[in-house]
Amino acid sequence: MSYQVLARKWRPRNFSTLVGQEHVVRALTHALSEQRLHHAYLFTGTRGVGKTTIARILAKSLNCEAGITATPCGTCSACQEIDSGRFVDLLEVDAATNTRVDEMRQLLENAVYAPTRGRFKVYVIDEVHMLSNSAFNAMLKTLEEPPEHVKFILATTDPQKIPVTVLSRCLQFNLKQMPALAITKHLGHILQAEEVAFEAPALALVARSASGSMRDALSLLDQAIAHGAGRVGEAQVRSMLGTVDQDYLFNILEALQVGDASALLQVAADLGVRSLSFSSALQELGALLTRLQMAQCVPATIDGDDPDRVRLMALAAAFSPEFVQLAYQVVNIGRAEMSTAPDEHAGFVMTLLRLHTFRPSTVADVLVAVGSKNRPVANARLLQPFEQEGPVSVKQAPVVPVQSATKQLPSGGGDWHQIVASLPLSGLARELAQNCELRRLGEAECLLRLSPSQAHLQMKPGPDRLQLALSEYFGRSIKVRFELEQNELDTPAETVGRERQERQAGAVASINRDTFIRDAIESLDASVVESSIKPIA
């Protein structure tokens, strides 16, 4: 007996065995059970998601000898002939090779005749968007008012190319791309039935490479069985697909964790030796960063049986969520720039070094990034400033321990200007602090005044970052509250503005007093543009 490929052997024969299209199955099942049958159906979706399969099951449901039913028997002559492609009243037309209007007219002329054996004459037109405009126009009248014994089932991967006059005459169902998890489970079920040994990570790789197409997944599975000599192993599947081993990706993140640039370059060299795609490596790294962010935000999404769970959760504790977001963006940009790089290796190396350059490197950055989560930092090198190799003539100030930076001020108040200057704030949080006036500072609460014109600065995450920075500064938990004040406030921003104006006025006065400038003005009949004068800091 000749071998039958898995995609044909395991093609669903009824709605109960169909995977991943529950919304379509539910609608068709209810319609068949209640005898609410439309004369034209349109199934849309990418390749290999079940459009033609659902069309054949629907044809069996309409022509089963047991009657119109959502559960065709599969044993009567009509069901068996439809499964084998020999049913005379099921006409499958490939619109890609029958695009002309003459072929469509000939097809429609035969539609008026009653079915030979079945209850309905079913026309399945695949890739219907390939028909010419004349062919579409020829079928409009029949599609709108077909004979009672005719059902049209149209399938397409590109519904945008179908005229709206055709779309309005059809009951449309959009088939979804299948989730990788659903594909993985179905592949495991098939291999168990086929008595083929397999490794679960190998099936996950096949499912991911299928991009939501069950037919593609089954074709890849056939190839993997042949490649592994009757066994589906992770190493063999990675070799077949050319995908990057997860160990390389984890090594990249762990090297970033400890700030080891040489380890990053070694990973790039190892990938080059194995002739693996650097673009695919960045794609896989982006997927791993997505899982890492999910582990940080919703740890329950990481399956307890995941073989990478321990390493993933360790990295989730080591990196801040902000850095993971930044790393994800750097990886995607690096992959997009791969085509303009001198070569793929250079583009990959520069992306890794960019990640290394932008990793958290100061005490302030790490405290702001991870303080609110109370997450321990896994390696002390993340807390050290960037160290430049080679002789450097400039001396660096030593890093001050966090404990020595804490202050104790009287509960009644303090110098808010000095406090703001000492806080490790940036962005919206710093802008908020500079536009506030300290009204009261207690043991557990800090009350700040804010002008109504600056009320928009209270949007998150500014207040949260300011509260965290104050708690770190004073060495105790402090809650920050705001109140709006109409009167003029003495804020750090106002002070800086006044000082800037005073320096500018002094610079203008100094220029106007200069004898050389005054002589030049008189002799050349010139004038001084005051806006061009900048004070020397």
QUIKAFEN-V337458 format. One line per field, one symbol per residue. phi: phi as a letter, one per 40 degrees, with the letter a starting at -180 (. if undefined). burial: I if it has 16 or more other C-alpha atoms within 10 Angstrom, else O. A space follows every 50 residues. Layout:
phi->???
burial->???
This chain:
phi->.ccbcccccbcdbaccccbgbcccccccccccccfcbccabbbbiccgbh ccccccccccccbdcchcacbdcgbcccccccccgbcccbbcbcccbbcc ccccccccccccccccbccbcbbbbcfccccccccccccdccccbcdccb bbbbbacaccccdcccdccbccbcccccccccccccccccccccfbcabd ccccccccccfgbccccccccdccccccfgbbbccccccccgcccccccc ccccccccgcccccccccccccccfccccccccccccccccccccccbdc ccccccccdcccccccccccdccccccccccccccccdcccdaccccccc cccccccccdbbdccccccbcccfccccacccccccbccgcbcccccccc dcccccbbbdcciiccccccccccbagcccccccbbbccabbcbabbbca cdcbcccccccdccccccccccccgacbcbbbbcbcccbcbdcccccccc cccccccccccccccccccccccbfbaccccccbccc
burial->OOOOOIIOOOOIIIIOOIIIIOOIIOOIIOOIOOOOOOIIIIIIIIIIII IIIIIIIIIIIIIIIOOIIIIIIIOOOIIIIIIOOOIOIIIIIIIOOIII IOOIOOOIOOIOOIIOOIIIIIIIIIIIIIIIOOIIIIIOOIIOOIIOII IIIIIIIOIOOIOOOIOOIIOIIIIIIIIIOOIIOIIIOOIOOOOOOIOO IIIIIIIIIIIIIIIIIIIIIIOIIOIIOOIIIIOIIIOOOOIIIOOIII OIIIIIIIIOIOIIIOIIOOIOOOOIIIIOIIIIIIOIIOIIIIIIOOOO OIOOOOOOOOOIIOIIIIIIIOIIOOIIOIIIOIIOOIOOOOOIIOIIIO IIIOIIOOIIIOIIIIIIIIIOOOOOIOOOIIIOOOOOOOOOOOOOOOOO OOOOOOOOOOOOOOOIIOOIOOIIIOOIIIIIIIIIIIOOIOOOIIIIII IOOOOOIOOOOIIIIIIIIIIIIIIOOIIIOIOOOOOOIOIIIIOOOOOO OOIIIOIIOOIOOOOOOOOOOOOOOOOOOOOOOOOOO
